[in-house]
Amino acid sequence: MHRAPARHDRCTLRARATALRDRVAFADVALTVPGAPAEPVAHATAGYAFPG
């Protein structure tokens, strides 16, 4: 039995969760800064569509 794929999946999910957290944090910062461009916020909120 080769268990590397399972570990890889777990790491991928963790990386996705971390990226999503970073995007959400960036969105929070962008929303609190007056005059911040709206495009990064749209990209950040699009991260919510991530499965899992």
N, C-alpha and C positions, 0 to 999 in steps of 0.2 A: 504493500500500500504506500503510495506516494502522497504525503500530506502537504506538500508545498503549495498546491493550488488553494487549499483552504486558508492557509496562512496569508497567501497573497490576497485573497478576497477580503480577509479581515483588514489587512493593511490598506487595501483600496478603499474600503468603507471608512476607515479612520481618516484617510487622506481626504476623502470627499467631505466628511463631517468637519474636518479642520478648515478646508477651503470654504465650506458654507459658512462656518463661524466667522472666518475672516471677512467674507463678503458682507455678512450681516453687520459686523462691527464697522466696516467701511461705510455701509449704508447709514448706520446710526450717526457716524461722524459727518457724513455728507449732508444729512438732514439737519444737523445742528449748526452747520456752518452757513451763514447767510451768503447768498450768491454762489453757492456751490453748483457745478454743472449738474443737470438732471440726468444725463446719460449714464454716468457710473451708478446712480441709484437704480435706474432701470435694469442695468446688468446685474446688480447685486440682488435685487428682488427676484430676478429670473432664477436665481439659485434655489429658490424655494420649490421649484419644479423637480428638483433632484429626487429620484426614487429612493426610498429608504430614509 
